[in-house]
Structures are given as structure tokens and as C-alpha cells.
Amino acid sequence: MQASSNHAQLIATSKTVDTDWFASDIVPSSTGANTHLMTKHTLMIHCPTSTIVNLQYVIEGSTVVMNLNGGVALAAGAVYIFDILMPQNVTGYNVQHKTTTQAVTCIISETKTGMIG
């Protein structure tokens, strides 16, 4: 198993409803010349107010929205861990929430999982 490396983080950063948490999309290392290298992104998320959180990724020019936690609002003040396998050819992704401006925390770590295809 290869070691993981911190990929991105926000610590108690104020974000408004339906806006990207990160200034630019998170780009998996499996893009470009390494399209056959699958990666796993682990997201640690904390929101002080209960809210639905989704991950939006771009693949082959189309945006795909994935509701985290099955579309059920994350509990206020709780910490959630999500492991997301990045599909081949994802060019970037971002995170958004649905309820009130709040100071969100999100730490993302990437792990290379091996070759696919």
C-alpha cells in the first residue's frame, strides 16, 4: 500500500449555500497521463449546522452530483468520513452544502489504489 498525502483542506472557513468550498476544483492525480491509476479520496467533513452536502465532479465535460450520506443532512457538529473512489477521467471535483452560511471544515487525503482497465 502506498502512503497517502494531504490533498486539500479548509478549516472552519465560512461558505455560503450552493457555492464551491474550494477556490478551484480538486484534481485527482489519476488525471492526464495517469488515467489508468485509480485514486481514493478520503474526505473528513464537519459542519456546525445540519446540512446536506454533495460532491460535484466533472467527467468527460459533464458534471455529476453525488449526495454524500445518501442525501440525508449531516448532523450539526458531527464529524463524517467519506471514502470516494475517483472514476477514471475525472478532471476535478468540489464540495457544496445546502443550508445556511456556515464555517465548514473539510480535509481531503488522496491514496493511490492501483491500476485499472
DSSP file (Angstrom, degrees, kcal/mol; ACC not computed):
  #  RESIDUE AA STRUCTURE BP1 BP2  ACC     N-H-->O    O-->H-N    N-H-->O    O-->H-N    TCO  KAPPA ALPHA  PHI   PSI    X-CA   Y-CA   Z-CA
    1    1 A M              0   0    0      0, 0.0     2,-0.3     0, 0.0   112,-0.1   0.000 360.0 360.0 360.0 136.9    0.0    0.0    0.0
    2    2 A Q        -     0   0    0    110,-0.5     2,-0.0     1,-0.1   110,-0.0  -0.622 360.0-103.6 -88.1 148.6    1.3    3.5   -0.9
    3    3 A A        -     0   0    0     -2,-0.3   109,-0.3   108,-0.1     2,-0.2  -0.353  34.2-126.4 -68.3 148.8    1.2    6.3    1.7
    4    4 A S        -     0   0    0    107,-0.1     2,-0.4    -2,-0.0   107,-0.2  -0.602  18.7-151.3 -93.9 160.8   -1.4    8.9    1.3
    5    5 A S  E     -A  110   0A   0    105,-1.8   105,-2.2    -2,-0.2     2,-0.1  -0.978  27.9 -99.3-132.0 145.1   -0.8   12.6    1.2
    6    6 A N  E     -A  109   0A   0     -2,-0.4   103,-0.3   103,-0.2     3,-0.1  -0.421  38.1-178.8 -61.8 131.5   -2.9   15.5    2.2
    7    7 A H  E     -     0   0A   0    101,-3.1     2,-0.3     1,-0.4   102,-0.2   0.776  56.7 -19.6-106.0 -35.0   -4.5   16.9   -0.9
    8    8 A A  E     -A  108   0A   0    100,-1.6   100,-3.1    18,-0.1    -1,-0.4  -0.972  56.6-168.9-167.9 157.3   -6.6   19.9    0.3
    9    9 A Q  E     -A  107   0A   0     -2,-0.3     2,-0.4    98,-0.2    98,-0.2  -0.982  14.5-170.9-158.3 148.6   -8.1   21.4    3.4
   10   10 A L  E     -A  106   0A   0     96,-2.4    96,-2.4    -2,-0.3     2,-0.6  -0.994  15.9-160.4-129.5 132.4  -10.4   24.1    4.7
   11   11 A I  E    S-     0   0A   0     -2,-0.4    94,-0.2    94,-0.2    93,-0.1  -0.947  70.6 -33.1-120.4 112.7  -10.5   24.7    8.5
   12   12 A A  E    S+     0   0A   0     -2,-0.6     2,-0.5     1,-0.2    93,-0.2   0.904  88.1 167.0  45.0  54.6  -13.6   26.5    9.9
   13   13 A T  E     -A  104   0A   0     91,-2.8    91,-2.1    89,-0.0     2,-0.2  -0.869  39.1-116.7-104.3 127.7  -14.0   28.5    6.7
   14   14 A S  E     +A  103   0A   0     -2,-0.5     2,-0.4    89,-0.3    89,-0.3  -0.437  40.2 174.4 -67.0 125.7  -17.2   30.5    6.0
   15   15 A K  E     -A  102   0A   0     87,-2.5    87,-2.1    -2,-0.2     2,-0.1  -0.993  22.4-133.5-134.5 141.1  -19.0   29.2    2.9
   16   16 A T    >   -     0   0    0     -2,-0.4     3,-1.1    85,-0.2    81,-0.3  -0.462  41.8 -76.1 -89.8 165.7  -22.4   30.2    1.5
   17   17 A V  T 3  S+     0   0    0      1,-0.2    81,-0.2    -2,-0.1    -1,-0.1  -0.280 110.6   5.3 -61.2 140.1  -25.1   27.8    0.3
   18   18 A D  T 3  S+     0   0    0     79,-2.8     2,-0.4     1,-0.2    -1,-0.2   0.772 100.3 118.9  56.5  33.0  -24.7   26.2   -3.1
   19   19 A T  S <  S-     0   0    0     -3,-1.1    78,-0.3    78,-0.2    -1,-0.2  -0.956  73.3 -94.6-124.3 149.5  -21.2   27.5   -3.7
   20   20 A D        -     0   0    0     -2,-0.4    76,-0.2     1,-0.1    -4,-0.2  -0.323  23.7-147.4 -60.3 136.9  -18.0   25.6   -4.1
   21   21 A W  S    S+     0   0    0     74,-2.3     2,-0.4    -6,-0.1    -1,-0.1   0.855  82.9  57.8 -73.2 -35.2  -16.0   25.1   -0.9
   22   22 A F  S    S-     0   0    0     73,-0.2    -2,-0.1     1,-0.1     4,-0.1  -0.795  82.2-131.5-103.1 140.7  -12.6   25.2   -2.7
   23   23 A A  S    S+     0   0    0     -2,-0.4     2,-0.3     1,-0.1    -1,-0.1   0.828  96.3  18.5 -59.0 -34.5  -11.5   28.1   -4.8
   24   24 A S  S    S-     0   0    0     69,-0.1    -1,-0.1    -3,-0.0    69,-0.1  -0.961 101.3 -86.0-134.0 155.4  -10.5   25.7   -7.6
   25   25 A D        -     0   0    0     -2,-0.3     2,-0.4     1,-0.1    69,-0.2  -0.210  41.7-111.8 -60.0 146.9  -11.5   22.1   -8.2
   26   26 A I  B     -D   93   0B   0     67,-3.2    67,-1.7    -4,-0.1    -1,-0.1  -0.692  33.1-151.5 -76.4 127.4   -9.6   19.3   -6.5
   27   27 A V        -     0   0    0     -2,-0.4    65,-0.1    65,-0.2    64,-0.1  -0.905   7.9-135.4-109.2 113.9   -7.7   17.5   -9.3
   28   28 A P    >   -     0   0    0      0, 0.0     3,-1.4     0, 0.0    13,-0.0  -0.322  17.3-124.7 -63.0 148.3   -7.0   13.8   -8.6
   29   29 A S  T 3  S+     0   0    0      1,-0.3     5,-0.2     3,-0.0     8,-0.1   0.570 104.2  77.4 -71.0  -5.7   -3.5   12.6   -9.5
   30   30 A S  T 3  S+     0   0    0      5,-0.1    59,-0.4     3,-0.1     7,-0.3   0.403  77.0  96.7 -83.6   3.8   -5.2   10.0  -11.8
   31   31 A T  S X  S+     0   0    0     -3,-1.4     3,-1.4    57,-0.1     2,-0.2  -0.328  76.7  13.7 -85.0 173.5   -5.9   12.6  -14.5
   32   32 A G  G >  S+     0   0    0      1,-0.3     3,-0.9     2,-0.1    57,-0.1  -0.431 133.7   0.6  69.0-130.5   -3.8   13.3  -17.5
   33   33 A A  G 3  S+     0   0    0      1,-0.3     3,-0.3    -2,-0.2    -1,-0.3   0.671 131.1  60.0 -68.2 -17.4   -1.2   10.7  -18.4
   34   34 A N  G X   +     0   0    0     -3,-1.4     3,-2.2    -5,-0.2    -1,-0.3  -0.148  59.7 135.2-103.7  38.7   -2.2    8.5  -15.4
   35   35 A T  T <  S+     0   0    0     -3,-0.9    54,-0.2     1,-0.3    -1,-0.2   0.643  70.6  57.1 -65.8 -12.7   -5.8    7.9  -16.4
   36   36 A H  T 3  S+     0   0    0     -3,-0.3    80,-2.7    52,-0.1     2,-0.7   0.377  85.2  94.7 -96.7   4.9   -5.5    4.2  -15.5
   37   37 A L  E <   -B  115   0A   0     -3,-2.2    78,-0.2    -7,-0.3     2,-0.2  -0.863  67.6-150.4 -99.0 111.2   -4.4    4.9  -12.0
   38   38 A M  E     -B  114   0A   0     76,-2.6    75,-2.5    -2,-0.7    76,-0.9  -0.555  13.3-165.5 -78.9 141.7   -7.4    4.8   -9.6
   39   39 A T  E     -BC 112  86A   0     47,-0.5    47,-2.6    73,-0.2     2,-0.5  -0.941  13.5-143.9-126.2 153.0   -7.3    7.0   -6.5
   40   40 A K  E     -BC 111  85A   0     71,-3.0    71,-2.6    -2,-0.3     2,-0.6  -0.966  12.5-158.2-112.4 129.2   -9.3    7.1   -3.3
   41   41 A H  E     -BC 110  84A   0     43,-3.2    43,-3.0    -2,-0.5     2,-0.6  -0.942   3.5-157.4-108.6 123.0  -10.1   10.4   -1.8
   42   42 A T  E     -BC 109  83A   0     67,-3.0    67,-2.1    -2,-0.6     2,-0.5  -0.889   9.1-162.9-100.5 122.0  -11.0   10.4    1.9
   43   43 A L  E     -BC 108  82A   0     39,-3.2    39,-2.6    -2,-0.6     2,-0.6  -0.921   9.0-164.0-109.3 124.8  -13.0   13.5    3.0
   44   44 A M  E     -BC 107  81A   0     63,-2.6    63,-2.1    -2,-0.5     2,-0.4  -0.948  21.6-174.8-102.8 119.3  -13.3   14.4    6.6
   45   45 A I  E     +BC 106  80A   0     35,-2.8    35,-2.6    -2,-0.6     2,-0.4  -0.951  16.5 176.6-125.3 135.9  -16.2   16.9    6.9
   46   46 A H  E     -BC 105  79A   0     59,-2.3    59,-2.3    -2,-0.4    33,-0.1  -0.993   2.2-179.9-135.3 128.2  -17.6   18.9    9.8
   47   47 A C        -     0   0    0     31,-0.6    30,-2.6    -2,-0.4    31,-0.3  -0.998  23.4-147.7-126.0 130.6  -20.5   21.4    9.5
   48   48 A P  S    S+     0   0    0      0, 0.0     2,-0.4     0, 0.0    -1,-0.1   0.708  87.8  49.3 -71.5 -17.9  -21.7   23.3   12.6
   49   49 A T  S    S-     0   0    0     27,-0.1    25,-0.1    50,-0.1    50,-0.1  -0.958 101.1 -98.9-120.7 139.9  -25.3   23.4   11.3
   50   50 A S        +     0   0    0     -2,-0.4     2,-0.3    26,-0.1    25,-0.2  -0.326  61.2 150.6 -56.2 130.2  -27.2   20.3   10.0
   51   51 A T  B     -G   74   0C   0     23,-1.1    23,-3.4    21,-0.1     2,-0.4  -0.992  49.9-106.9-160.9 153.5  -27.0   20.3    6.2
   52   52 A I        -     0   0    0     -2,-0.3    46,-1.6    21,-0.3     2,-0.4  -0.713  37.4-161.2 -81.1 136.4  -27.0   18.2    3.1
   53   53 A V  E     -E   97   0B   0     15,-0.4    15,-2.4    -2,-0.4     2,-0.3  -0.964   8.2-174.0-122.4 137.4  -23.5   18.0    1.5
   54   54 A N  E     -EF  96  67B   0     42,-2.4    42,-2.3    -2,-0.4     2,-0.5  -0.937  19.0-140.5-131.0 157.4  -22.7   17.0   -2.1
   55   55 A L  E     -EF  95  66B   0     11,-2.8    11,-3.1    -2,-0.3     2,-0.5  -0.957  16.4-162.4-112.7 130.5  -19.7   16.3   -4.2
   56   56 A Q  E     -EF  94  65B   0     38,-2.6    38,-1.9    -2,-0.5     2,-0.3  -0.962  11.6-179.0-117.8 119.1  -19.7   17.5   -7.8
   57   57 A Y  E     -EF  93  64B   0      7,-2.4     7,-3.1    -2,-0.5     2,-0.5  -0.866  21.8-134.2-119.2 156.2  -17.2   16.1  -10.2
   58   58 A V  E     +EF  92  63B   0     34,-2.6    33,-2.7    -2,-0.3    34,-0.7  -0.921  26.1 172.3-109.1 124.9  -16.5   16.7  -13.9
   59   59 A I  E >  S-EF  90  62B   0      3,-2.7     3,-2.1    -2,-0.5    31,-0.2  -0.990  71.4 -15.2-135.3 125.3  -16.0   13.7  -16.2
   60   60 A E  T 3  S-     0   0    0     29,-0.9    -1,-0.1    -2,-0.4     3,-0.1   0.854 129.1 -52.7  49.6  41.0  -15.8   14.0  -19.9
   61   61 A G  T 3  S+     0   0    0      1,-0.2     2,-0.4     0, 0.0    -1,-0.3   0.351 116.6 107.4  84.0  -5.3  -17.1   17.5  -19.8
   62   62 A S  E <   -F   59   0B   0     -3,-2.1    -3,-2.7     2,-0.0     2,-0.5  -0.848  64.9-130.5-109.2 144.0  -20.3   16.7  -17.8
   63   63 A T  E     -F   58   0B   0     -2,-0.4     2,-0.4    -5,-0.2    -5,-0.2  -0.789  19.9-165.4 -92.6 130.6  -20.9   17.5  -14.1
   64   64 A V  E     -F   57   0B   0     -7,-3.1    -7,-2.4    -2,-0.5     2,-0.5  -0.961   7.3-150.3-115.3 130.9  -22.1   14.6  -11.9
   65   65 A V  E     -F   56   0B   0     -2,-0.4     2,-0.5    -9,-0.2    -9,-0.2  -0.899  10.6-171.8-105.5 126.2  -23.6   15.4   -8.5
   66   66 A M  E     -F   55   0B   0    -11,-3.1   -11,-2.8    -2,-0.5     2,-0.5  -0.969  16.7-142.7-116.4 115.9  -23.2   12.8   -5.7
   67   67 A N  E >   -F   54   0B   0     -2,-0.5     3,-0.7   -13,-0.2   -13,-0.2  -0.670  20.7-137.3 -75.9 123.4  -25.1   13.5   -2.5
   68   68 A L  G >  S+     0   0    0    -15,-2.4     3,-1.4    -2,-0.5   -15,-0.4  -0.463  83.7  24.4 -77.4 155.2  -23.0   12.4    0.5
   69   69 A N  G >  S-     0   0    0      1,-0.3     3,-1.8     2,-0.2    -1,-0.2   0.806 133.9 -67.4  60.3  31.8  -24.6   10.4    3.3
   70   70 A G  G <  S-     0   0    0     -3,-0.7    -1,-0.3     1,-0.3    -2,-0.2   0.731  90.4 -62.8  65.0  22.0  -27.4    9.2    1.0
   71   71 A G  G <  S+     0   0    0     -3,-1.4     2,-0.4     1,-0.3    -1,-0.3   0.526 104.2 132.8  80.0   4.5  -28.7   12.8    0.7
   72   72 A V    <   -     0   0    0     -3,-1.8    -1,-0.3    -4,-0.2   -19,-0.3  -0.735  66.5-100.7 -89.2 137.3  -29.5   12.9    4.4
   73   73 A A        -     0   0    0     -2,-0.4   -21,-0.3   -21,-0.1     2,-0.2  -0.248  34.7-115.6 -57.5 138.7  -28.4   16.0    6.2
   74   74 A L  B     -G   51   0C   0    -23,-3.4   -23,-1.1   -25,-0.1     2,-0.1  -0.545  38.8-103.9 -70.5 141.4  -25.2   15.7    8.2
   75   75 A A    >   -     0   0    0     -2,-0.2     3,-1.8   -25,-0.2   -28,-0.4  -0.433  42.6 -95.6 -69.8 140.1  -25.8   16.2   11.9
   76   76 A A  T 3  S+     0   0    0      1,-0.3   -27,-0.1    -2,-0.1    -1,-0.1  -0.322 105.6   3.9 -57.4 129.2  -24.8   19.5   13.3
   77   77 A G  T 3  S+     0   0    0    -30,-2.6    -1,-0.3     1,-0.3     2,-0.1   0.351  99.6 126.5  79.5  -6.1  -21.3   19.4   14.9
   78   78 A A    <   -     0   0    0     -3,-1.8   -31,-0.6   -31,-0.3     2,-0.5  -0.465  57.1-128.7 -83.3 156.9  -20.6   15.8   13.9
   79   79 A V  E     -C   46   0A   0    -33,-0.1     2,-0.4    -2,-0.1   -33,-0.2  -0.913  24.7-168.1-105.6 132.0  -17.6   14.6   12.0
   80   80 A Y  E     -C   45   0A   0    -35,-2.6   -35,-2.8    -2,-0.5     2,-0.5  -0.927   9.4-156.2-120.7 144.1  -18.1   12.5    8.9
   81   81 A I  E     -C   44   0A   0     -2,-0.4     2,-0.4   -37,-0.2   -37,-0.2  -0.985  12.3-175.9-120.1 126.7  -15.6   10.5    6.9
   82   82 A F  E     -C   43   0A   0    -39,-2.6   -39,-3.2    -2,-0.5     2,-0.6  -0.988  13.6-155.4-124.1 128.9  -16.3    9.6    3.3
   83   83 A D  E     -C   42   0A   0     -2,-0.4     2,-0.5   -41,-0.2   -41,-0.2  -0.922  17.3-172.9-100.4 121.3  -14.1    7.4    1.0
   84   84 A I  E     -C   41   0A   0    -43,-3.0   -43,-3.2    -2,-0.6     2,-0.6  -0.964  17.2-147.1-119.6 120.9  -14.7    8.3   -2.6
   85   85 A L  E     -C   40   0A   0     -2,-0.5   -45,-0.2   -45,-0.2   -47,-0.0  -0.774  24.1-132.1 -82.8 123.6  -13.1    6.3   -5.5
   86   86 A M  E     -C   39   0A   0    -47,-2.6   -47,-0.5    -2,-0.6     3,-0.1  -0.665  20.5-128.3 -80.8 118.2  -12.4    8.7   -8.3
   87   87 A P    >   -     0   0    0      0, 0.0     3,-1.5     0, 0.0   -57,-0.1  -0.235  37.7 -84.0 -61.2 153.8  -13.7    7.3  -11.6
   88   88 A Q  T 3  S+     0   0    0      1,-0.2     3,-0.1   -52,-0.1   -52,-0.1  -0.310 113.7  20.9 -57.0 139.6  -11.3    7.2  -14.5
   89   89 A N  T 3  S+     0   0    0    -59,-0.4   -29,-0.9     1,-0.3     2,-0.4   0.593  77.1 152.6  74.8  15.1  -11.1   10.6  -16.4
   90   90 A V  E <   - E   0  59B   0     -3,-1.5    -1,-0.3   -31,-0.2   -31,-0.2  -0.643  26.0-168.0 -70.4 127.2  -12.4   12.8  -13.6
   91   91 A T  E     -     0   0B   0    -33,-2.7     2,-0.2    -2,-0.4    -1,-0.2   0.583  59.4 -34.0 -96.6 -11.0  -10.9   16.2  -14.3
   92   92 A G  E     - E   0  58B   0    -34,-0.7   -34,-2.6   -65,-0.1    -1,-0.3  -0.865  52.4-153.1 168.0 162.2  -11.8   17.8  -10.9
   93   93 A Y  E     -DE  26  57B   0    -67,-1.7   -67,-3.2    -2,-0.2     2,-0.3  -0.975   4.7-170.0-149.8 163.9  -14.3   18.0   -8.1
   94   94 A N  E     - E   0  56B   0    -38,-1.9   -38,-2.6    -2,-0.3     2,-0.3  -0.907  19.0-123.6-146.8 172.4  -15.7   20.3   -5.5
   95   95 A V  E     + E   0  55B   0     -2,-0.3   -74,-2.3   -40,-0.2     2,-0.3  -0.935  24.8 176.2-125.0 144.1  -18.0   20.2   -2.4
   96   96 A Q  E     - E   0  54B   0    -42,-2.3   -42,-2.4    -2,-0.3     2,-0.3  -0.938  13.8-148.2-139.9 163.0  -21.1   22.2   -1.6
   97   97 A H  E     - E   0  53B   0    -81,-0.3   -79,-2.8   -78,-0.3   -78,-0.2  -0.867   9.2-143.8-130.7 168.4  -23.7   22.3    1.1
   98   98 A K  S    S+     0   0    0    -46,-1.6     2,-0.5    -2,-0.3   -81,-0.1   0.497  70.2  69.4-113.5  -7.3  -27.4   23.3    1.1
   99   99 A T  S    S-     0   0    0      1,-0.3    -1,-0.1   -47,-0.3   -50,-0.1  -0.952  93.7 -44.9-129.7 118.7  -28.3   25.0    4.4
  100  100 A T  S    S-     0   0    0     -2,-0.5    -1,-0.3    -3,-0.1     2,-0.2   0.678  75.5 -68.7  50.6 146.8  -27.2   28.5    5.7
  101  101 A T        +     0   0    0     -3,-0.1     2,-0.3   -84,-0.1   -85,-0.2  -0.462  68.9 162.4 -62.0 132.8  -23.8   30.1    5.5
  102  102 A Q  E     -A   15   0A   0    -87,-2.1   -87,-2.5    -2,-0.2     2,-1.2  -0.984  48.6-100.6-154.2 162.5  -21.5   28.3    7.9
  103  103 A A  E     -A   14   0A   0     -2,-0.3   -89,-0.3   -89,-0.3   -91,-0.2  -0.728  49.2-168.1 -89.1  95.3  -17.9   27.7    8.8
  104  104 A V  E     -A   13   0A   0    -91,-2.1   -91,-2.8    -2,-1.2     2,-0.4  -0.487  14.0-153.7 -87.9 153.4  -17.1   24.3    7.3
  105  105 A T  E     + B   0  46A   0    -59,-2.3   -59,-2.3   -93,-0.2     2,-0.3  -0.997  19.5 166.9-124.0 131.8  -14.1   22.1    7.8
  106  106 A C  E     -AB  10  45A   0    -96,-2.4   -96,-2.4    -2,-0.4     2,-0.5  -0.938  10.7-176.2-147.0 121.3  -13.0   19.7    5.1
  107  107 A I  E     -AB   9  44A   0    -63,-2.1   -63,-2.6    -2,-0.3     2,-0.5  -0.979  11.0-163.8-118.0 128.8   -9.7   17.8    5.0
  108  108 A I  E     -AB   8  43A   0   -100,-3.1  -101,-3.1    -2,-0.5  -100,-1.6  -0.943   7.1-175.2-118.7 131.1   -9.0   15.6    1.9
  109  109 A S  E     -AB   6  42A   0    -67,-2.1   -67,-3.0    -2,-0.5     2,-0.4  -0.979  12.8-148.3-123.5 137.3   -6.4   13.0    1.6
  110  110 A E  E     -AB   5  41A   0   -105,-2.2  -105,-1.8    -2,-0.4     2,-0.4  -0.879  11.3-173.2-109.4 137.4   -5.6   11.0   -1.5
  111  111 A T  E     - B   0  40A   0    -71,-2.6   -71,-3.0    -2,-0.4     2,-0.4  -0.997  24.0-130.3-127.1 130.4   -4.4    7.4   -1.7
  112  112 A K  E     - B   0  39A   0     -2,-0.4  -110,-0.5  -109,-0.3   -73,-0.2  -0.673  23.1-174.9 -77.3 129.3   -3.3    5.7   -4.9
  113  113 A T  E     -     0   0A   0    -75,-2.5     2,-0.2    -2,-0.4   -74,-0.2   0.576  41.8 -94.3-106.3 -11.3   -5.1    2.4   -5.1
  114  114 A G  E     - B   0  38A   0    -76,-0.9   -76,-2.6     2,-0.0    -1,-0.4  -0.708  54.0 -37.1 127.4-178.8   -3.6    0.8   -8.2
  115  115 A M  E     - B   0  37A   0    -78,-0.2     2,-0.3    -2,-0.2   -78,-0.2  -0.510  48.1-170.4 -82.7 146.9   -4.1    0.3  -11.9
  116  116 A I              0   0    0    -80,-2.7    -2,-0.0    -2,-0.2    -1,-0.0  -0.895 360.0 360.0-128.2 162.6   -7.5   -0.2  -13.5
  117  117 A G              0   0    0     -2,-0.3    -1,-0.1   -80,-0.0   -80,-0.1   0.463 360.0 360.0  77.6 360.0   -8.5   -1.1  -17.0
